[in-house]
């Protein structure tokens, strides 16, 4: 049963991701991206990453996707219902991407990965918090500085010049 | 489902689709969507290796930082795209090649 659910989630993720890069309508791409993010969240749950799964829903679905839809709405005139978008150089692009995908898949299948047997499932939130406040305190502070910089930068860039 | 290669293959396909979007899309926002797919595939790799390497929490912390960077990147990129739209009335990245109008 869990196996079946896993492949459903994989199908949702990859099918929606295909829609994102294939759809002719920009808004349809954005909505397909929503389902792709939700599918990736499901995969995180299968990987026992409960905290990251919740963060994924909050930040990606609740934040980044809303930003992207705002971007679409602000850069297309609502009156002209022309939010179709096209692709260029599909032939060369497909060839290059297929080549890269083949190389990566070959690497995945030819490497003898070491998988630890009988790993204990544990709750991740407490240990992530401990790691963030002890081992990774400096990157944590740097990330907060980066977010502040991005906040100020985005506001400065997008306001009207006087 | 309990195998590292399954997740790695899903991640490879997700990365390839994102890369395809980045190199073939004309619309700037659609290029940004491709970048988000690539970041998601990287995160999937981090968490898969964390899970099959004995619940190594460093992978989870790194995935958290990737999500933070993705949020910052999306905010700044969309501000830039809106500026481009105000200057050029288009956000097709192949038409926006002039340094000034």
Interface residues (C-beta under 8 A of the other chain):
Chain A: X2 X3 X6 X7 X10 X13 X14 X17 X18 X20 X21 X26 X29 X30 X33 X36 X37 X40 X43 X44 X46 X47 X48 X49 X51 X52 X55 X56 X59 X60 X63 X64 X67 X68 X70 X71 X72 X74 X75 X85 X86 X87 X88 X89 X90 X93 X94 X96 X97 X98 X100 X101 X104 X105 X108 X109 X113 X115 X116 X119 X120 X121 X122 X124 X127 X128 X131 X132 X135 X136 X139 X143 X146 X147 X149 X150 X151 X153 X154 X155 X157 X158
Chain B: X1 X3 X4 X5 X6 X7 X8 X9 X10 X12 X13 X14 X15 X16 X17 X18 X19 X20 X21 X23 X24 X25 X26 X27 X28 X29 X30 X32 X33 X34 X36 X37 X40 X43 X44 X47 X48 X50 X51 X52 X53 X54 X55 X57 X58 X60 X61 X63 X64 X65 X67 X68 X69 X70 X71 X72 X73 X74 X75 X76 X78 X79 X80 X81 X82 X83 X85 X91 X92 X94
